[in-house]
Amino acid sequence: MPKFFIAAILLLFLVTTGCFDPAKIVITNGLEEKNIEYIYVSSGSEDEWGINSLPEWKVLLPGESHEITVLPDTYDLQIVDSRGYTYTIWDIEIKTEDFVWEVIPTDID
């Protein structure tokens, strides 16, 4: 019986390996003369944004990028620039490949 149990656990591990591999959301500041001060990422099923994904001491200068590691799911993303303008994209399905968003002026809400 223990050998069967170990074999079953091993088989389960092999079948599920890769199902929850993390991916990255890569945000690049393409806003020319504005800094990105806040990056909010929330599950598509949430009603609130939650905490800022940028470290407290950091802003993204034009041309800079920031990576956020997430598990596969559907996400909403919101960026707030140095003037308080927002840029939002909804229901982005992220699987195991990375999602890259270069935020540009025409993305403004």
ROTIMI-442525 format. One record per atom (N, C-alpha, C, O): residue in three letters; chain; atom name; x, y, z. Coordinates in steps of 0.1 Angstrom, whole numbers, plus 5000, padded with zeros to 4 digits. Example, Ala and Ser with C-alpha at 12.3 -4.5 7.8 and 13.67 -1.06 7.14 Angstrom:
2
PT,ALA,A,N,5132,4943,5078;
PT,ALA,A,CA,5123,4955,5078;
PT,ALA,A,C,5132,4967,5078;
PT,ALA,A,O,5142,4967,5085;
PT,SER,A,N,5128,4978,5071;
PT,SER,A,CA,5137,4989,5071;
PT,SER,A,C,5129,5000,5079;
PT,SER,A,O,5134,5011,5080;
This chain:
109
PT,MET,A,N,5008,4988,5000;
PT,MET,A,CA,5000,5000,5000;
PT,MET,A,C,5009,5013,5000;
PT,MET,A,O,5005,5022,4992;
PT,PRO,A,N,5019,5014,5008;
PT,PRO,A,CA,5027,5026,5008;
PT,PRO,A,C,5033,5029,4994;
PT,PRO,A,O,5034,5040,4990;
PT,LYS,A,N,5038,5018,4987;
PT,LYS,A,CA,5043,5020,4973;
PT,LYS,A,C,5033,5026,4964;
PT,LYS,A,O,5036,5034,4956;
PT,PHE,A,N,5021,5021,4965;
PT,PHE,A,CA,5010,5026,4956;
PT,PHE,A,C,5008,5041,4959;
PT,PHE,A,O,5006,5049,4950;
PT,PHE,A,N,5008,5044,4972;
PT,PHE,A,CA,5005,5058,4977;
PT,PHE,A,C,5016,5067,4971;
PT,PHE,A,O,5014,5078,4966;
PT,ILE,A,N,5029,5063,4972;
PT,ILE,A,CA,5040,5071,4967;
PT,ILE,A,C,5039,5072,4952;
PT,ILE,A,O,5042,5083,4947;
PT,ALA,A,N,5036,5062,4945;
PT,ALA,A,CA,5034,5062,4931;
PT,ALA,A,C,5023,5072,4927;
PT,ALA,A,O,5025,5079,4917;
PT,ALA,A,N,5012,5072,4934;
PT,ALA,A,CA,5001,5081,4931;
PT,ALA,A,C,5005,5095,4933;
PT,ALA,A,O,5002,5104,4925;
PT,ILE,A,N,5012,5098,4944;
PT,ILE,A,CA,5017,5112,4947;
PT,ILE,A,C,5026,5116,4935;
PT,ILE,A,O,5025,5127,4930;
PT,LEU,A,N,5036,5108,4932;
PT,LEU,A,CA,5045,5111,4921;
PT,LEU,A,C,5038,5114,4908;
PT,LEU,A,O,5041,5123,4901;
PT,LEU,A,N,5028,5105,4905;
PT,LEU,A,CA,5020,5107,4892;
PT,LEU,A,C,5013,5121,4893;
PT,LEU,A,O,5012,5128,4883;
PT,LEU,A,N,5007,5124,4904;
PT,LEU,A,CA,5000,5136,4906;
PT,LEU,A,C,5009,5148,4904;
PT,LEU,A,O,5006,5158,4898;
PT,PHE,A,N,5021,5147,4910;
PT,PHE,A,CA,5031,5158,4908;
PT,PHE,A,C,5035,5160,4894;
PT,PHE,A,O,5036,5171,4889;
PT,LEU,A,N,5037,5149,4887;
PT,LEU,A,CA,5041,5150,4873;
PT,LEU,A,C,5030,5156,4864;
PT,LEU,A,O,5033,5163,4855;
PT,VAL,A,N,5018,5152,4867;
PT,VAL,A,CA,5007,5157,4859;
PT,VAL,A,C,5004,5172,4861;
PT,VAL,A,O,5001,5179,4852;
PT,THR,A,N,5006,5176,4874;
PT,THR,A,CA,5003,5190,4877;
PT,THR,A,C,5015,5200,4876;
PT,THR,A,O,5013,5212,4876;
PT,THR,A,N,5027,5195,4874;
PT,THR,A,CA,5038,5203,4872;
PT,THR,A,C,5036,5212,4860;
PT,THR,A,O,5033,5207,4849;
PT,GLY,A,N,5038,5225,4862;
PT,GLY,A,CA,5036,5234,4851;
PT,GLY,A,C,5023,5241,4851;
PT,GLY,A,O,5021,5251,4844;
PT,CYS,A,N,5013,5236,4858;
PT,CYS,A,CA,5000,5242,4858;
PT,CYS,A,C,5000,5255,4866;
PT,CYS,A,O,4991,5263,4863;
PT,PHE,A,N,5009,5257,4875;
PT,PHE,A,CA,5009,5269,4883;
PT,PHE,A,C,5022,5276,4882;
PT,PHE,A,O,5026,5283,4891;
PT,ASP,A,N,5029,5275,4870;
PT,ASP,A,CA,5041,5282,4868;
PT,ASP,A,C,5038,5297,4868;
PT,ASP,A,O,5029,5301,4861;
PT,PRO,A,N,5046,5305,4875;
PT,PRO,A,CA,5043,5319,4875;
PT,PRO,A,C,5047,5326,4862;
PT,PRO,A,O,5055,5320,4854;
PT,ALA,A,N,5041,5337,4859;
PT,ALA,A,CA,5044,5345,4847;
PT,ALA,A,C,5047,5359,4852;
PT,ALA,A,O,5045,5362,4864;
PT,LYS,A,N,5051,5368,4844;
PT,LYS,A,CA,5054,5381,4847;
PT,LYS,A,C,5046,5391,4840;
PT,LYS,A,O,5042,5389,4828;
PT,ILE,A,N,5042,5401,4847;
PT,ILE,A,CA,5036,5413,4840;
PT,ILE,A,C,5047,5423,4840;
PT,ILE,A,O,5053,5427,4850;
PT,VAL,A,N,5050,5428,4828;
PT,VAL,A,CA,5061,5438,4826;
PT,VAL,A,C,5054,5451,4822;
PT,VAL,A,O,5048,5452,4811;
PT,ILE,A,N,5056,5461,4830;
PT,ILE,A,CA,5051,5474,4827;
PT,ILE,A,C,5062,5483,4823;
PT,ILE,A,O,5072,5485,4830;
PT,THR,A,N,5061,5490,4811;
PT,THR,A,CA,5072,5499,4806;
PT,THR,A,C,5065,5513,4805;
PT,THR,A,O,5054,5514,4800;
PT,ASN,A,N,5072,5523,4810;
PT,ASN,A,CA,5067,5536,4810;
PT,ASN,A,C,5071,5542,4796;
PT,ASN,A,O,5082,5546,4793;
PT,GLY,A,N,5061,5544,4788;
PT,GLY,A,CA,5062,5550,4775;
PT,GLY,A,C,5055,5564,4774;
PT,GLY,A,O,5050,5568,4764;
PT,LEU,A,N,5053,5570,4786;
PT,LEU,A,CA,5045,5582,4787;
PT,LEU,A,C,5054,5595,4784;
PT,LEU,A,O,5049,5606,4788;
PT,GLU,A,N,5065,5594,4779;
PT,GLU,A,CA,5074,5605,4775;
PT,GLU,A,C,5078,5613,4786;
PT,GLU,A,O,5090,5612,4791;
PT,GLU,A,N,5070,5622,4791;
PT,GLU,A,CA,5075,5632,4801;
PT,GLU,A,C,5068,5630,4815;
PT,GLU,A,O,5070,5639,4824;
PT,LYS,A,N,5061,5619,4817;
PT,LYS,A,CA,5055,5617,4830;
PT,LYS,A,C,5060,5604,4836;
PT,LYS,A,O,5063,5594,4829;
PT,ASN,A,N,5062,5604,4849;
PT,ASN,A,CA,5065,5592,4857;
PT,ASN,A,C,5053,5584,4860;
PT,ASN,A,O,5042,5589,4861;
PT,ILE,A,N,5055,5571,4862;
PT,ILE,A,CA,5045,5562,4867;
PT,ILE,A,C,5047,5561,4882;
PT,ILE,A,O,5058,5557,4886;
PT,GLU,A,N,5037,5565,4890;
PT,GLU,A,CA,5038,5565,4904;
PT,GLU,A,C,5032,5553,4911;
PT,GLU,A,O,5036,5549,4922;
PT,TYR,A,N,5021,5547,4905;
PT,TYR,A,CA,5014,5536,4911;
PT,TYR,A,C,5011,5526,4900;
PT,TYR,A,O,5008,5529,4888;
PT,ILE,A,N,5012,5513,4903;
PT,ILE,A,CA,5008,5502,4895;
PT,ILE,A,C,4999,5493,4903;
PT,ILE,A,O,5004,5488,4914;
PT,TYR,A,N,4987,5492,4899;
PT,TYR,A,CA,4977,5483,4906;
PT,TYR,A,C,4974,5471,4898;
PT,TYR,A,O,4971,5472,4886;
PT,VAL,A,N,4975,5460,4904;
PT,VAL,A,CA,4971,5447,4898;
PT,VAL,A,C,4961,5440,4906;
PT,VAL,A,O,4963,5438,4918;
PT,SER,A,N,4950,5436,4901;
PT,SER,A,CA,4940,5429,4909;
PT,SER,A,C,4934,5417,4900;
PT,SER,A,O,4934,5418,4888;
PT,SER,A,N,4930,5407,4907;
PT,SER,A,CA,4924,5396,4900;
PT,SER,A,C,4911,5402,4893;
PT,SER,A,O,4904,5410,4899;
PT,GLY,A,N,4908,5396,4882;
PT,GLY,A,CA,4896,5401,4875;
PT,GLY,A,C,4883,5400,4882;
PT,GLY,A,O,4873,5406,4879;
PT,SER,A,N,4883,5391,4893;
PT,SER,A,CA,4871,5389,4901;
PT,SER,A,C,4870,5398,4913;
PT,SER,A,O,4860,5398,4920;
PT,GLU,A,N,4880,5406,4915;
PT,GLU,A,CA,4880,5415,4927;
PT,GLU,A,C,4873,5428,4923;
PT,GLU,A,O,4873,5433,4911;
PT,ASP,A,N,4868,5435,4933;
PT,ASP,A,CA,4861,5448,4931;
PT,ASP,A,C,4870,5460,4935;
PT,ASP,A,O,4867,5471,4932;
PT,GLU,A,N,4882,5457,4941;
PT,GLU,A,CA,4891,5468,4946;
PT,GLU,A,C,4905,5465,4940;
PT,GLU,A,O,4908,5454,4937;
PT,TRP,A,N,4913,5476,4940;
PT,TRP,A,CA,4926,5475,4934;
PT,TRP,A,C,4936,5469,4943;
PT,TRP,A,O,4945,5462,4939;
PT,GLY,A,N,4935,5471,4956;
PT,GLY,A,CA,4945,5466,4965;
PT,GLY,A,C,4957,5476,4966;
PT,GLY,A,O,4955,5488,4965;
PT,ILE,A,N,4969,5470,4969;
PT,ILE,A,CA,4981,5478,4972;
PT,ILE,A,C,4988,5481,4959;
PT,ILE,A,O,4987,5475,4949;
PT,ASN,A,N,4996,5492,4960;
PT,ASN,A,CA,5005,5496,4949;
PT,ASN,A,C,5016,5485,4947;
PT,ASN,A,O,5022,5481,4957;
PT,SER,A,N,5018,5481,4935;
PT,SER,A,CA,5028,5470,4932;
PT,SER,A,C,5042,5476,4930;
PT,SER,A,O,5052,5468,4930;
PT,LEU,A,N,5044,5489,4930;
PT,LEU,A,CA,5057,5495,4930;
PT,LEU,A,C,5062,5496,4945;
PT,LEU,A,O,5054,5499,4953;
PT,PRO,A,N,5074,5494,4947;
PT,PRO,A,CA,5079,5497,4961;
PT,PRO,A,C,5077,5511,4964;
PT,PRO,A,O,5076,5520,4956;
PT,GLU,A,N,5075,5514,4977;
PT,GLU,A,CA,5071,5527,4982;
PT,GLU,A,C,5080,5538,4977;
PT,GLU,A,O,5076,5550,4975;
PT,TRP,A,N,5093,5535,4976;
PT,TRP,A,CA,5103,5545,4973;
PT,TRP,A,C,5106,5547,4958;
PT,TRP,A,O,5114,5555,4954;
PT,LYS,A,N,5098,5539,4949;
PT,LYS,A,CA,5102,5539,4935;
PT,LYS,A,C,5091,5545,4926;
PT,LYS,A,O,5079,5544,4929;
PT,VAL,A,N,5095,5552,4916;
PT,VAL,A,CA,5087,5556,4905;
PT,VAL,A,C,5093,5551,4892;
PT,VAL,A,O,5105,5549,4892;
PT,LEU,A,N,5085,5549,4882;
PT,LEU,A,CA,5091,5545,4869;
PT,LEU,A,C,5093,5558,4860;
PT,LEU,A,O,5083,5564,4857;
PT,LEU,A,N,5105,5560,4857;
PT,LEU,A,CA,5108,5572,4848;
PT,LEU,A,C,5105,5567,4834;
PT,LEU,A,O,5105,5555,4831;
PT,PRO,A,N,5103,5577,4825;
PT,PRO,A,CA,5101,5573,4811;
PT,PRO,A,C,5112,5563,4806;
PT,PRO,A,O,5124,5566,4807;
PT,GLY,A,N,5108,5553,4799;
PT,GLY,A,CA,5117,5542,4794;
PT,GLY,A,C,5120,5531,4804;
PT,GLY,A,O,5125,5521,4799;
PT,GLU,A,N,5117,5533,4816;
PT,GLU,A,CA,5120,5522,4826;
PT,GLU,A,C,5109,5512,4827;
PT,GLU,A,O,5097,5515,4823;
PT,SER,A,N,5112,5500,4831;
PT,SER,A,CA,5102,5489,4832;
PT,SER,A,C,5102,5484,4847;
PT,SER,A,O,5112,5485,4854;
PT,HIS,A,N,5091,5477,4850;
PT,HIS,A,CA,5089,5471,4863;
PT,HIS,A,C,5082,5457,4860;
PT,HIS,A,O,5073,5456,4853;
PT,GLU,A,N,5087,5447,4867;
PT,GLU,A,CA,5082,5433,4866;
PT,GLU,A,C,5074,5429,4878;
PT,GLU,A,O,5079,5432,4889;
PT,ILE,A,N,5063,5423,4876;
PT,ILE,A,CA,5055,5418,4887;
PT,ILE,A,C,5052,5403,4884;
PT,ILE,A,O,5047,5400,4874;
PT,THR,A,N,5055,5394,4894;
PT,THR,A,CA,5053,5380,4892;
PT,THR,A,C,5039,5376,4897;
PT,THR,A,O,5035,5380,4908;
PT,VAL,A,N,5032,5369,4888;
PT,VAL,A,CA,5018,5365,4891;
PT,VAL,A,C,5016,5350,4888;
PT,VAL,A,O,5024,5345,4880;
PT,LEU,A,N,5006,5344,4893;
PT,LEU,A,CA,5001,5331,4889;
PT,LEU,A,C,4991,5332,4877;
PT,LEU,A,O,4985,5343,4876;
PT,PRO,A,N,4990,5322,4869;
PT,PRO,A,CA,4980,5323,4858;
PT,PRO,A,C,4966,5326,4864;
PT,PRO,A,O,4961,5320,4873;
PT,ASP,A,N,4960,5336,4858;
PT,ASP,A,CA,4947,5341,4862;
PT,ASP,A,C,4943,5352,4852;
PT,ASP,A,O,4950,5355,4843;
PT,THR,A,N,4931,5358,4854;
PT,THR,A,CA,4927,5370,4847;
PT,THR,A,C,4929,5382,4856;
PT,THR,A,O,4924,5382,4867;
PT,TYR,A,N,4935,5392,4851;
PT,TYR,A,CA,4939,5404,4859;
PT,TYR,A,C,4934,5417,4852;
PT,TYR,A,O,4932,5418,4840;
PT,ASP,A,N,4932,5427,4861;
PT,ASP,A,CA,4930,5441,4857;
PT,ASP,A,C,4942,5449,4861;
PT,ASP,A,O,4948,5446,4872;
PT,LEU,A,N,4946,5458,4853;
PT,LEU,A,CA,4958,5466,4856;
PT,LEU,A,C,4955,5481,4855;
PT,LEU,A,O,4948,5485,4846;
PT,GLN,A,N,4959,5488,4865;
PT,GLN,A,CA,4958,5503,4864;
PT,GLN,A,C,4971,5510,4868;
PT,GLN,A,O,4977,5506,4877;
PT,ILE,A,N,4974,5520,4860;
PT,ILE,A,CA,4986,5528,4862;
PT,ILE,A,C,4982,5542,4865;
PT,ILE,A,O,4972,5547,4860;
PT,VAL,A,N,4989,5548,4875;
PT,VAL,A,CA,4986,5562,4878;
PT,VAL,A,C,4999,5570,4876;
PT,VAL,A,O,5010,5566,4881;
PT,ASP,A,N,4998,5580,4867;
PT,ASP,A,CA,5010,5588,4864;
PT,ASP,A,C,5012,5599,4874;
PT,ASP,A,O,5004,5601,4884;
PT,SER,A,N,5023,5607,4873;
PT,SER,A,CA,5027,5618,4882;
PT,SER,A,C,5017,5629,4882;
PT,SER,A,O,5017,5637,4891;
PT,ARG,A,N,5008,5630,4873;
PT,ARG,A,CA,4998,5640,4873;
PT,ARG,A,C,4984,5635,4878;
PT,ARG,A,O,4974,5643,4879;
PT,GLY,A,N,4984,5622,4881;
PT,GLY,A,CA,4971,5616,4887;
PT,GLY,A,C,4962,5610,4876;
PT,GLY,A,O,4952,5606,4879;
PT,TYR,A,N,4967,5610,4864;
PT,TYR,A,CA,4959,5604,4853;
PT,TYR,A,C,4960,5589,4854;
PT,TYR,A,O,4970,5584,4858;
PT,THR,A,N,4949,5582,4850;
PT,THR,A,CA,4949,5567,4851;
PT,THR,A,C,4949,5561,4837;
PT,THR,A,O,4944,5567,4827;
PT,TYR,A,N,4954,5549,4836;
PT,TYR,A,CA,4955,5541,4824;
PT,TYR,A,C,4951,5527,4829;
PT,TYR,A,O,4958,5521,4837;
PT,THR,A,N,4940,5522,4823;
PT,THR,A,CA,4935,5509,4828;
PT,THR,A,C,4933,5499,4817;
PT,THR,A,O,4928,5503,4806;
PT,ILE,A,N,4936,5487,4819;
PT,ILE,A,CA,4932,5476,4810;
PT,ILE,A,C,4925,5465,4818;
PT,ILE,A,O,4929,5462,4830;
PT,TRP,A,N,4915,5459,4813;
PT,TRP,A,CA,4907,5450,4820;
PT,TRP,A,C,4908,5436,4814;
PT,TRP,A,O,4910,5434,4802;
PT,ASP,A,N,4906,5426,4823;
PT,ASP,A,CA,4904,5412,4819;
PT,ASP,A,C,4916,5407,4810;
PT,ASP,A,O,4913,5401,4800;
PT,ILE,A,N,4928,5409,4815;
PT,ILE,A,CA,4939,5404,4807;
PT,ILE,A,C,4942,5389,4812;
PT,ILE,A,O,4945,5387,4824;
PT,GLU,A,N,4940,5380,4804;
PT,GLU,A,CA,4943,5366,4808;
PT,GLU,A,C,4958,5363,4807;
PT,GLU,A,O,4964,5364,4796;
PT,ILE,A,N,4964,5359,4818;
PT,ILE,A,CA,4978,5357,4818;
PT,ILE,A,C,4980,5342,4821;
PT,ILE,A,O,4975,5337,4831;
PT,LYS,A,N,4987,5335,4812;
PT,LYS,A,CA,4989,5321,4814;
PT,LYS,A,C,5004,5320,4819;
PT,LYS,A,O,5008,5326,4828;
PT,THR,A,N,5012,5312,4812;
PT,THR,A,CA,5025,5310,4816;
PT,THR,A,C,5035,5319,4809;
PT,THR,A,O,5046,5321,4813;
PT,GLU,A,N,5030,5326,4798;
PT,GLU,A,CA,5039,5335,4791;
PT,GLU,A,C,5037,5349,4798;
PT,GLU,A,O,5027,5352,4804;
PT,ASP,A,N,5048,5357,4796;
PT,ASP,A,CA,5047,5370,4802;
PT,ASP,A,C,5038,5380,4794;
PT,ASP,A,O,5036,5378,4782;
PT,PHE,A,N,5033,5389,4801;
PT,PHE,A,CA,5024,5400,4795;
PT,PHE,A,C,5032,5413,4796;
PT,PHE,A,O,5036,5417,4807;
PT,VAL,A,N,5033,5419,4785;
PT,VAL,A,CA,5041,5432,4784;
PT,VAL,A,C,5032,5443,4780;
PT,VAL,A,O,5024,5442,4770;
PT,TRP,A,N,5032,5454,4788;
PT,TRP,A,CA,5024,5466,4785;
PT,TRP,A,C,5032,5478,4785;
PT,TRP,A,O,5037,5482,4796;
PT,GLU,A,N,5034,5484,4774;
PT,GLU,A,CA,5041,5497,4773;
PT,GLU,A,C,5030,5507,4774;
PT,GLU,A,O,5023,5509,4764;
PT,VAL,A,N,5029,5514,4785;
PT,VAL,A,CA,5019,5524,4787;
PT,VAL,A,C,5023,5537,4779;
PT,VAL,A,O,5033,5542,4781;
PT,ILE,A,N,5014,5541,4770;
PT,ILE,A,CA,5016,5552,4762;
PT,ILE,A,C,5005,5563,4764;
PT,ILE,A,O,4994,5559,4769;
PT,PRO,A,N,5007,5575,4760;
PT,PRO,A,CA,4997,5586,4762;
PT,PRO,A,C,4983,5583,4757;
PT,PRO,A,O,4973,5587,4764;
PT,THR,A,N,4981,5575,4746;
PT,THR,A,CA,4968,5573,4741;
PT,THR,A,C,4961,5562,4749;
PT,THR,A,O,4949,5559,4747;
PT,ASP,A,N,4967,5555,4759;
PT,ASP,A,CA,4961,5546,4768;
PT,ASP,A,C,4953,5552,4779;
PT,ASP,A,O,4947,5545,4787;
PT,ILE,A,N,4954,5565,4780;
PT,ILE,A,CA,4947,5572,4791;
PT,ILE,A,C,4932,5569,4792;
PT,ILE,A,O,4925,5567,4782;
PT,ASP,A,N,4927,5568,4804;
PT,ASP,A,CA,4913,5566,4806;
PT,ASP,A,C,4904,5577,4802;
PT,ASP,A,O,4892,5577,4803;
